Amino acid sequence: MKRIVSLVLAMIMVLSMFAVANAEAATGMAAWAPFEETVTITVPVYDRAKAGYPAVDDNYWTQWIQKEFGDKYNIDVNYVAIPRGDVMTKYNMLIANKETPTIMMEYDYPKVAQWATDGAMQPIDLEAFAAVAPTYYGKMVENNQLGYTAMNGENYFVLSERPYYNTNYTYYTFVRMDWLRAVGYDHVPASYAEQVDAINKIINAGLTDQAPLGLGVPSAAYVANFAYHDADLVESEWAQHCSLGTASMTWKPTERMLKRLNAEYNMGWYSSEFDLAENTAGAAADQMQTDFINGKTYSYAGYMAANVDWLKAFYDNNPGAELAIASAYSVEEEGVATARNRADNPFGMIVGFSALASEDQLKAAWMLMEWMIQPENLFVLENGIEGTTYVMGENNLPVVDGSYMGDGMLNHNMNIDMTCLVHASKVVGTVEDSIRAVAPQGLPQDFAQAMIDSWTTGTKAIADSGNAYSDPIFAVAIESEAEYSATLLSLWQEYYAKLVKCDPAEFDALYADLSQQYLDAGYQEIIDERLEAYNNGQTTKLPQK
């Protein structure tokens, strides 16, 4: 009885906290008055150049925000298109031209850290922010994000939410189940040994007239080597090498990953032309998607939404084909005993504000964030128009029509490139409900339950075991990274291709030689500076298991 009473009291306290927070937000917004003179703010939005979609900076939903929010408070909300594949070039151009967006935001900490260090952002008063945007600030407190707001001892950032951050539920890899059946498999490979057996059998069976898997030269510095981390990962090494800003060329997990890719390349898994100039960066990703759509390759991965155009195109081009969702497994290397995964950061967008923004522009930007995070506004932005872009389904939850392309259509992934200002992915009910909400619609196969099962046995299971963790975050700028990152990215791309394509017998000697060149080109300075910051207590820590 005492336990029941305690639970009831706890529930009442939680509900009371939410009621107070909602009341404060409602009271705060009710007190907002229109600016006496028009205030203009600029807000970045990713441009993914998707065919059939309206301009990201001028469409039904940018106009809706202007009408429902901007006009009410005498604020002009102007969106600025940022090419998704070339974020820093566009931002650097805007900064150089003194056209820095009022709101500056990115998912990657090294990018915003550079803006703050270079003076493109201004420090902010978090108490003033909380006064204007109490709901937004309260979410940051609830999600334990206040420790990420500072750089070099001053507060520069506020952070959007990343739901279920260490168990990504929106990104999935699809494989050709019909091909697997053709070579004797009634299930998706559940170990690396099965993967090798299946892919080699697909090659030998001639199910495709080209290499069955796609590969391209890396377009960014991030190295997907988490699966190759040591079972007894040394925290200081993690702080030195795990980064979205500079490729960890010389670290043992990267060596393991490259050696694996080299072996696969020499088994014929990847095209011998993957490193040609026309196949680099975004062109390689486009080609891999095209090859999958045309039925040439075994697998392709992407973020899910109600409308996934490449999946629709695949079934149109391959009638009768059967897909399945790949499962997680250990790479089974020496010292790597279990499956591992890179957890997302415990925040979505890292949001800062232009050094050129006036006090009124800051307030107007904060008002937009507080307005957008209100459930009734977020619901409309993520679902659209009832009866046109969505209907209410089971449990009174919205079901988006991903095929609708008329007036009022939702932009990429249910307007996520606008709502990312407040959270990184759409949340509907439970996590299982949220997965169903982003399951692709209108396909010959229904993947909702398969996605739930994959999440449960894959990323969630890995996270529950303590083997999902993110990169370190530094409270100080790593100056050498800003100095050498561009050069090192170019070298990483060159060395990556050489190491993947070399004769396996030559790999070890070549890797040692190129690693030393990479260290000499600036990476040694970067890892030394990172280690110093770690030893000074200026980094986050690995989670305790």
VOROMAR-14288 format. One record per residue (C-alpha): residue number from 1; residue in three letters; chain; x, y, z. Coordinates in steps of 0.1 Angstrom, whole numbers, plus 5000, padded with zeros to 4 digits. Layout:
N
   resi   resn   chain     c1     c2     c3
    NUM    ALA       A      X      Y      Z
...
This chain:
545
   resi   resn   chain     c1     c2     c3
      1    MET       A   5000   5000   5000
      2    LYS       A   5028   5024   5009
      3    ARG       A   5044   5016   4975
      4    ILE       A   5012   5024   4957
      5    VAL       A   5008   5057   4976
      6    SER       A   5044   5066   4968
      7    LEU       A   5038   5060   4931
      8    VAL       A   5006   5080   4931
      9    LEU       A   5024   5109   4948
     10    ALA       A   5053   5107   4924
     11    MET       A   5028   5108   4894
     12    ILE       A   5011   5138   4910
     13    MET       A   5044   5156   4914
     14    VAL       A   5054   5150   4878
     15    LEU       A   5020   5161   4865
     16    SER       A   5022   5192   4887
     17    MET       A   5056   5201   4873
     18    PHE       A   5043   5198   4838
     19    ALA       A   5012   5218   4846
     20    VAL       A   5033   5246   4862
     21    ALA       A   5057   5246   4832
     22    ASN       A   5028   5248   4807
     23    ALA       A   5012   5276   4828
     24    GLU       A   5044   5295   4829
     25    ALA       A   5048   5292   4791
     26    ALA       A   5012   5302   4785
     27    THR       A   5015   5332   4809
     28    GLY       A   5048   5342   4793
     29    MET       A   5036   5341   4757
     30    ALA       A   5003   5359   4767
     31    ALA       A   5025   5387   4779
     32    TRP       A   5043   5391   4746
     33    ALA       A   5036   5423   4728
     34    PRO       A   5043   5430   4691
     35    PHE       A   5075   5449   4685
     36    GLU       A   5069   5486   4678
     37    GLU       A   5091   5485   4647
     38    THR       A   5094   5454   4625
     39    VAL       A   5122   5431   4636
     40    THR       A   5138   5409   4609
     41    ILE       A   5154   5375   4618
     42    THR       A   5170   5350   4596
     43    VAL       A   5168   5312   4602
     44    PRO       A   5188   5285   4585
     45    VAL       A   5172   5255   4569
     46    TYR       A   5189   5226   4551
     47    ASP       A   5185   5225   4514
     48    ARG       A   5186   5188   4503
     49    ALA       A   5177   5196   4466
     50    LYS       A   5149   5170   4466
     51    ALA       A   5131   5167   4433
     52    GLY       A   5094   5176   4435
     53    TYR       A   5097   5196   4467
     54    PRO       A   5092   5233   4470
     55    ALA       A   5120   5258   4478
     56    VAL       A   5130   5252   4514
     57    ASP       A   5133   5290   4521
     58    ASP       A   5099   5299   4507
     59    ASN       A   5070   5275   4508
     60    TYR       A   5036   5268   4524
     61    TRP       A   5051   5262   4559
     62    THR       A   5076   5291   4560
     63    GLN       A   5046   5313   4550
     64    TRP       A   5025   5296   4577
     65    ILE       A   5051   5304   4604
     66    GLN       A   5051   5340   4592
     67    LYS       A   5014   5343   4593
     68    GLU       A   5008   5325   4626
     69    PHE       A   5039   5338   4645
     70    GLY       A   5057   5366   4627
     71    ASP       A   5027   5388   4617
     72    LYS       A   5013   5385   4653
     73    TYR       A   5045   5400   4668
     74    ASN       A   5057   5422   4640
     75    ILE       A   5086   5399   4632
     76    ASP       A   5097   5391   4596
     77    VAL       A   5110   5355   4597
     78    ASN       A   5133   5349   4567
     79    TYR       A   5147   5314   4560
     80    VAL       A   5181   5310   4545
     81    ALA       A   5189   5278   4525
     82    ILE       A   5220   5259   4537
     83    PRO       A   5232   5231   4513
     84    ARG       A   5231   5200   4534
     85    GLY       A   5263   5187   4518
     86    ASP       A   5283   5219   4521
     87    VAL       A   5272   5235   4554
     88    MET       A   5305   5252   4563
     89    THR       A   5311   5268   4529
     90    LYS       A   5277   5285   4530
     91    TYR       A   5280   5296   4566
     92    ASN       A   5315   5309   4560
     93    MET       A   5303   5329   4530
     94    LEU       A   5274   5344   4550
     95    ILE       A   5297   5353   4579
     96    ALA       A   5323   5369   4555
     97    ASN       A   5296   5390   4539
     98    LYS       A   5282   5401   4573
     99    GLU       A   5250   5382   4565
    100    THR       A   5253   5358   4594
    101    PRO       A   5219   5342   4602
    102    THR       A   5203   5354   4634
    103    ILE       A   5201   5318   4645
    104    MET       A   5231   5296   4638
    105    MET       A   5227   5259   4643
    106    GLU       A   5243   5226   4635
    107    TYR       A   5243   5190   4648
    108    ASP       A   5281   5188   4650
    109    TYR       A   5298   5204   4680
    110    PRO       A   5331   5212   4663
    111    LYS       A   5313   5234   4638
    112    VAL       A   5295   5256   4663
    113    ALA       A   5326   5257   4685
    114    GLN       A   5345   5271   4656
    115    TRP       A   5319   5298   4651
    116    ALA       A   5320   5307   4688
    117    THR       A   5358   5308   4689
    118    ASP       A   5360   5329   4657
    119    GLY       A   5336   5355   4671
    120    ALA       A   5307   5348   4647
    121    MET       A   5285   5340   4676
    122    GLN       A   5277   5362   4707
    123    PRO       A   5277   5350   4743
    124    ILE       A   5241   5349   4757
    125    ASP       A   5225   5353   4791
    126    LEU       A   5208   5321   4799
    127    GLU       A   5186   5337   4825
    128    ALA       A   5173   5362   4799
    129    PHE       A   5168   5333   4775
    130    ALA       A   5148   5314   4801
    131    ALA       A   5126   5344   4808
    132    VAL       A   5116   5346   4771
    133    ALA       A   5116   5308   4764
    134    PRO       A   5107   5290   4796
    135    THR       A   5094   5259   4779
    136    TYR       A   5125   5255   4758
    137    TYR       A   5148   5262   4787
    138    GLY       A   5128   5238   4809
    139    LYS       A   5134   5210   4783
    140    MET       A   5171   5217   4785
    141    VAL       A   5170   5213   4823
    142    GLU       A   5149   5181   4820
    143    ASN       A   5174   5166   4795
    144    ASN       A   5205   5176   4815
    145    GLN       A   5219   5197   4787
    146    LEU       A   5231   5228   4806
    147    GLY       A   5266   5213   4808
    148    TYR       A   5269   5218   4770
    149    THR       A   5260   5255   4768
    150    ALA       A   5295   5269   4775
    151    MET       A   5326   5274   4754
    152    ASN       A   5358   5289   4768
    153    GLY       A   5339   5299   4800
    154    GLU       A   5310   5317   4784
    155    ASN       A   5275   5306   4775
    156    TYR       A   5270   5305   4737
    157    PHE       A   5246   5277   4731
    158    VAL       A   5211   5264   4737
    159    LEU       A   5202   5229   4727
    160    SER       A   5173   5212   4711
    161    GLU       A   5161   5178   4722
    162    ARG       A   5171   5145   4707
    163    PRO       A   5145   5119   4717
    164    TYR       A   5159   5085   4727
    165    TYR       A   5193   5099   4717
    166    ASN       A   5214   5067   4723
    167    THR       A   5190   5044   4705
    168    ASN       A   5184   5059   4671
    169    TYR       A   5150   5048   4658
    170    THR       A   5148   5066   4625
    171    TYR       A   5178   5052   4605
    172    TYR       A   5176   5017   4589
    173    THR       A   5195   4996   4564
    174    PHE       A   5175   4977   4539
    175    VAL       A   5188   4945   4522
    176    ARG       A   5177   4923   4493
    177    MET       A   5159   4895   4510
    178    ASP       A   5150   4879   4477
    179    TRP       A   5187   4877   4469
    180    LEU       A   5194   4861   4502
    181    ARG       A   5167   4835   4496
    182    ALA       A   5182   4828   4462
    183    VAL       A   5215   4818   4478
    184    GLY       A   5199   4797   4506
    185    TYR       A   5192   4821   4534
    186    ASP       A   5158   4824   4551
    187    HIS       A   5170   4852   4574
    188    VAL       A   5192   4883   4572
    189    PRO       A   5228   4875   4582
    190    ALA       A   5231   4877   4620
    191    SER       A   5269   4875   4622
    192    TYR       A   5298   4888   4601
    193    ALA       A   5307   4852   4591
    194    GLU       A   5272   4849   4576
    195    GLN       A   5275   4883   4559
    196    VAL       A   5307   4872   4542
    197    ASP       A   5292   4839   4531
    198    ALA       A   5260   4855   4518
    199    ILE       A   5277   4883   4499
    200    ASN       A   5302   4860   4483
    201    LYS       A   5274   4836   4473
    202    ILE       A   5255   4865   4457
    203    ILE       A   5285   4874   4437
    204    ASN       A   5291   4838   4426
    205    ALA       A   5254   4834   4417
    206    GLY       A   5256   4864   4393
    207    LEU       A   5226   4881   4409
    208    THR       A   5241   4914   4399
    209    ASP       A   5264   4924   4370
    210    GLN       A   5284   4948   4392
    211    ALA       A   5299   4950   4427
    212    PRO       A   5270   4942   4452
    213    LEU       A   5278   4969   4477
    214    GLY       A   5283   5006   4474
    215    LEU       A   5313   5025   4486
    216    GLY       A   5326   5060   4482
    217    VAL       A   5355   5081   4494
    218    PRO       A   5345   5098   4527
    219    SER       A   5329   5132   4522
    220    ALA       A   5334   5141   4559
    221    ALA       A   5359   5135   4587
    222    TYR       A   5337   5112   4607
    223    VAL       A   5350   5077   4608
    224    ALA       A   5324   5050   4614
    225    ASN       A   5347   5028   4636
    226    PHE       A   5327   5024   4667
    227    ALA       A   5321   4987   4660
    228    TYR       A   5359   4982   4661
    229    HIS       A   5366   4999   4695
    230    ASP       A   5384   4978   4721
    231    ALA       A   5362   4961   4747
    232    ASP       A   5383   4979   4774
    233    LEU       A   5383   5013   4757
    234    VAL       A   5407   5037   4772
    235    GLU       A   5389   5070   4780
    236    SER       A   5419   5092   4772
    237    GLU       A   5422   5076   4737
    238    TRP       A   5385   5081   4731
    239    ALA       A   5390   5118   4740
    240    GLN       A   5419   5121   4716
    241    HIS       A   5405   5103   4686
    242    CYS       A   5367   5103   4686
    243    SER       A   5356   5134   4667
    244    LEU       A   5334   5146   4639
    245    GLY       A   5360   5172   4631
    246    THR       A   5390   5152   4622
    247    ALA       A   5394   5116   4609
    248    SER       A   5411   5093   4634
    249    MET       A   5435   5079   4608
    250    THR       A   5461   5066   4631
    251    TRP       A   5439   5050   4658
    252    LYS       A   5437   5012   4661
    253    PRO       A   5399   5010   4656
    254    THR       A   5403   5029   4623
    255    GLU       A   5431   5005   4612
    256    ARG       A   5409   4976   4619
    257    MET       A   5380   4991   4599
    258    LEU       A   5403   4999   4570
    259    LYS       A   5418   4964   4570
    260    ARG       A   5383   4949   4569
    261    LEU       A   5373   4972   4540
    262    ASN       A   5405   4962   4522
    263    ALA       A   5397   4925   4526
    264    GLU       A   5361   4931   4513
    265    TYR       A   5373   4951   4484
    266    ASN       A   5397   4923   4474
    267    MET       A   5368   4898   4475
    268    GLY       A   5350   4920   4449
    269    TRP       A   5324   4936   4471
    270    TYR       A   5331   4972   4459
    271    SER       A   5337   4988   4426
    272    SER       A   5373   4994   4415
    273    GLU       A   5362   5029   4405
    274    PHE       A   5348   5040   4438
    275    ASP       A   5376   5065   4443
    276    LEU       A   5373   5082   4409
    277    ALA       A   5368   5120   4410
    278    GLU       A   5332   5118   4398
    279    ASN       A   5324   5093   4425
    280    THR       A   5335   5114   4455
    281    ALA       A   5315   5132   4481
    282    GLY       A   5278   5136   4473
    283    ALA       A   5281   5121   4439
    284    ALA       A   5290   5087   4454
    285    ALA       A   5260   5088   4477
    286    ASP       A   5237   5096   4448
    287    GLN       A   5252   5068   4427
    288    MET       A   5248   5043   4456
    289    GLN       A   5211   5052   4459
    290    THR       A   5207   5050   4421
    291    ASP       A   5223   5016   4420
    292    PHE       A   5200   5003   4447
    293    ILE       A   5169   5017   4430
    294    ASN       A   5180   5001   4398
    295    GLY       A   5183   4967   4415
    296    LYS       A   5221   4965   4411
    297    THR       A   5232   4964   4448
    298    TYR       A   5224   4944   4479
    299    SER       A   5217   4971   4505
    300    TYR       A   5211   5008   4511
    301    ALA       A   5204   5028   4543
    302    GLY       A   5186   5060   4551
    303    TYR       A   5164   5079   4575
    304    MET       A   5128   5069   4575
    305    ALA       A   5097   5091   4571
    306    ALA       A   5061   5085   4559
    307    ASN       A   5074   5092   4523
    308    VAL       A   5108   5077   4514
    309    ASP       A   5112   5084   4477
    310    TRP       A   5141   5060   4471
    311    LEU       A   5121   5030   4485
    312    LYS       A   5091   5038   4463
    313    ALA       A   5114   5041   4433
    314    PHE       A   5130   5008   4442
    315    TYR       A   5097   4989   4441
    316    ASP       A   5086   5007   4409
    317    ASN       A   5118   4994   4392
    318    ASN       A   5119   4960   4408
    319    PRO       A   5084   4946   4409
    320    GLY       A   5082   4915   4431
    321    ALA       A   5114   4922   4449
    322    GLU       A   5115   4916   4487
    323    LEU       A   5134   4937   4511
    324    ALA       A   5143   4932   4548
    325    ILE       A   5159   4953   4575
    326    ALA       A   5195   4944   4584
    327    SER       A   5202   4934   4620
    328    ALA       A   5231   4945   4643
    329    TYR       A   5260   4921   4650
    330    SER       A   5295   4922   4664
    331    VAL       A   5324   4927   4639
    332    GLU       A   5340   4898   4658
    333    GLU       A   5375   4913   4657
    334    GLU       A   5402   4905   4684
    335    GLY       A   5394   4926   4714
    336    VAL       A   5359   4934   4702
    337    ALA       A   5336   4911   4719
    338    THR       A   5301   4927   4714
    339    ALA       A   5282   4948   4690
    340    ARG       A   5289   4985   4695
    341    ASN       A   5272   5017   4682
    342    ARG       A   5278   5054   4681
    343    ALA       A   5251   5071   4702
    344    ASP       A   5240   5104   4690
    345    ASN       A   5248   5134   4712
    346    PRO       A   5223   5139   4741
    347    PHE       A   5210   5169   4722
    348    GLY       A   5198   5177   4687
    349    MET       A   5207   5210   4672
    350    ILE       A   5233   5231   4690
    351    VAL       A   5218   5266   4686
    352    GLY       A   5237   5299   4688
    353    PHE       A   5231   5334   4678
    354    SER       A   5249   5358   4654
    355    ALA       A   5273   5383   4669
    356    LEU       A   5256   5408   4646
    357    ALA       A   5221   5403   4661
    358    SER       A   5206   5431   4680
    359    GLU       A   5189   5427   4714
    360    ASP       A   5155   5428   4696
    361    GLN       A   5166   5402   4671
    362    LEU       A   5178   5379   4699
    363    LYS       A   5144   5383   4717
    364    ALA       A   5125   5376   4684
    365    ALA       A   5146   5345   4677
    366    TRP       A   5140   5332   4713
    367    MET       A   5103   5339   4709
    368    LEU       A   5102   5318   4677
    369    MET       A   5118   5289   4695
    370    GLU       A   5094   5292   4724
    371    TRP       A   5064   5294   4700
    372    MET       A   5076   5265   4679
    373    ILE       A   5081   5242   4709
    374    GLN       A   5045   5245   4720
    375    PRO       A   5027   5212   4713
    376    GLU       A   4999   5227   4693
    377    ASN       A   5023   5245   4669
    378    LEU       A   5047   5216   4667
    379    PHE       A   5018   5192   4659
    380    VAL       A   5007   5213   4629
    381    LEU       A   5043   5217   4616
    382    GLU       A   5050   5180   4617
    383    ASN       A   5016   5167   4605
    384    GLY       A   5002   5194   4584
    385    ILE       A   4965   5197   4574
    386    GLU       A   4940   5172   4587
    387    GLY       A   4923   5154   4559
    388    THR       A   4949   5166   4534
    389    THR       A   4984   5156   4547
    390    TYR       A   4973   5134   4576
    391    VAL       A   4943   5116   4592
    392    MET       A   4939   5105   4628
    393    GLY       A   4945   5068   4632
    394    GLU       A   4947   5043   4661
    395    ASN       A   4950   5057   4696
    396    ASN       A   4941   5091   4683
    397    LEU       A   4976   5095   4667
    398    PRO       A   4982   5112   4634
    399    VAL       A   4990   5091   4603
    400    VAL       A   5008   5112   4576
    401    ASP       A   5001   5107   4539
    402    GLY       A   5037   5106   4526
    403    SER       A   5025   5105   4490
    404    TYR       A   5007   5139   4491
    405    MET       A   5026   5164   4469
    406    GLY       A   5000   5192   4466
    407    ASP       A   4996   5225   4482
    408    GLY       A   5005   5223   4519
    409    MET       A   5028   5193   4514
    410    LEU       A   5053   5187   4541
    411    ASN       A   5089   5193   4533
    412    HIS       A   5117   5167   4539
    413    ASN       A   5109   5141   4566
    414    MET       A   5078   5159   4578
    415    ASN       A   5093   5193   4580
    416    ILE       A   5122   5182   4603
    417    ASP       A   5146   5207   4588
    418    MET       A   5124   5234   4604
    419    THR       A   5113   5217   4636
    420    CYS       A   5149   5206   4643
    421    LEU       A   5151   5240   4659
    422    VAL       A   5133   5224   4689
    423    HIS       A   5139   5186   4684
    424    ALA       A   5158   5163   4662
    425    SER       A   5131   5138   4654
    426    LYS       A   5093   5136   4655
    427    VAL       A   5078   5120   4687
    428    VAL       A   5043   5105   4687
    429    GLY       A   5032   5087   4718
    430    THR       A   5056   5059   4728
    431    VAL       A   5088   5051   4710
    432    GLU       A   5070   5023   4693
    433    ASP       A   5043   5048   4682
    434    SER       A   5071   5071   4670
    435    ILE       A   5086   5044   4649
    436    ARG       A   5053   5036   4633
    437    ALA       A   5049   5073   4626
    438    VAL       A   5081   5074   4606
    439    ALA       A   5076   5040   4589
    440    PRO       A   5074   5045   4551
    441    GLN       A   5038   5044   4537
    442    GLY       A   5025   5032   4504
    443    LEU       A   5049   5004   4497
    444    PRO       A   5042   4967   4488
    445    GLN       A   5058   4958   4522
    446    ASP       A   5049   4972   4556
    447    PHE       A   5081   4977   4577
    448    ALA       A   5066   4992   4609
    449    GLN       A   5069   4961   4630
    450    ALA       A   5103   4951   4615
    451    MET       A   5116   4985   4624
    452    ILE       A   5104   4981   4659
    453    ASP       A   5119   4947   4662
    454    SER       A   5152   4959   4647
    455    TRP       A   5153   4988   4672
    456    THR       A   5145   4966   4701
    457    THR       A   5171   4939   4694
    458    GLY       A   5196   4962   4678
    459    THR       A   5203   4998   4689
    460    LYS       A   5182   4996   4721
    461    ALA       A   5199   4963   4732
    462    ILE       A   5233   4978   4725
    463    ALA       A   5225   5009   4745
    464    ASP       A   5211   4989   4774
    465    SER       A   5244   4969   4775
    466    GLY       A   5264   5002   4778
    467    ASN       A   5280   4998   4744
    468    ALA       A   5265   5029   4728
    469    TYR       A   5282   5062   4735
    470    SER       A   5289   5094   4717
    471    ASP       A   5320   5115   4710
    472    PRO       A   5337   5136   4736
    473    ILE       A   5326   5173   4738
    474    PHE       A   5352   5199   4747
    475    ALA       A   5346   5230   4769
    476    VAL       A   5375   5247   4751
    477    ALA       A   5382   5252   4714
    478    ILE       A   5408   5228   4699
    479    GLU       A   5427   5255   4680
    480    SER       A   5448   5230   4660
    481    GLU       A   5417   5213   4647
    482    ALA       A   5405   5245   4631
    483    GLU       A   5440   5250   4616
    484    TYR       A   5446   5215   4602
    485    SER       A   5411   5199   4597
    486    ALA       A   5408   5208   4560
    487    THR       A   5442   5195   4551
    488    LEU       A   5437   5163   4571
    489    LEU       A   5403   5157   4555
    490    SER       A   5420   5158   4520
    491    LEU       A   5447   5134   4532
    492    TRP       A   5422   5111   4548
    493    GLN       A   5402   5108   4515
    494    GLU       A   5434   5101   4496
    495    TYR       A   5448   5076   4521
    496    TYR       A   5415   5059   4526
    497    ALA       A   5413   5050   4489
    498    LYS       A   5449   5038   4488
    499    LEU       A   5445   5015   4518
    500    VAL       A   5412   5000   4507
    501    LYS       A   5425   4992   4472
    502    CYS       A   5460   4980   4480
    503    ASP       A   5472   4944   4479
    504    PRO       A   5464   4929   4514
    505    ALA       A   5500   4918   4517
    506    GLU       A   5511   4955   4514
    507    PHE       A   5484   4969   4538
    508    ASP       A   5504   4969   4571
    509    ALA       A   5535   4987   4557
    510    LEU       A   5514   5012   4537
    511    TYR       A   5492   5019   4567
    512    ALA       A   5523   5026   4589
    513    ASP       A   5538   5049   4563
    514    LEU       A   5506   5069   4557
    515    SER       A   5498   5071   4594
    516    GLN       A   5531   5088   4601
    517    GLN       A   5525   5113   4572
    518    TYR       A   5491   5120   4587
    519    LEU       A   5506   5127   4621
    520    ASP       A   5532   5149   4607
    521    ALA       A   5506   5169   4588
    522    GLY       A   5490   5181   4620
    523    TYR       A   5471   5152   4635
    524    GLN       A   5498   5148   4662
    525    GLU       A   5492   5184   4673
    526    ILE       A   5454   5178   4675
    527    ILE       A   5455   5147   4696
    528    ASP       A   5481   5163   4719
    529    GLU       A   5458   5193   4724
    530    ARG       A   5428   5171   4730
    531    LEU       A   5447   5151   4755
    532    GLU       A   5457   5182   4774
    533    ALA       A   5421   5193   4775
    534    TYR       A   5411   5159   4788
    535    ASN       A   5438   5159   4815
    536    ASN       A   5425   5194   4825
    537    GLY       A   5390   5181   4830
    538    GLN       A   5376   5200   4800
    539    THR       A   5359   5172   4782
    540    THR       A   5329   5150   4788
    541    LYS       A   5335   5115   4801
    542    LEU       A   5326   5080   4789
    543    PRO       A   5293   5068   4805
    544    GLN       A   5298   5044   4834
    545    LYS       A   5285   5008   4828
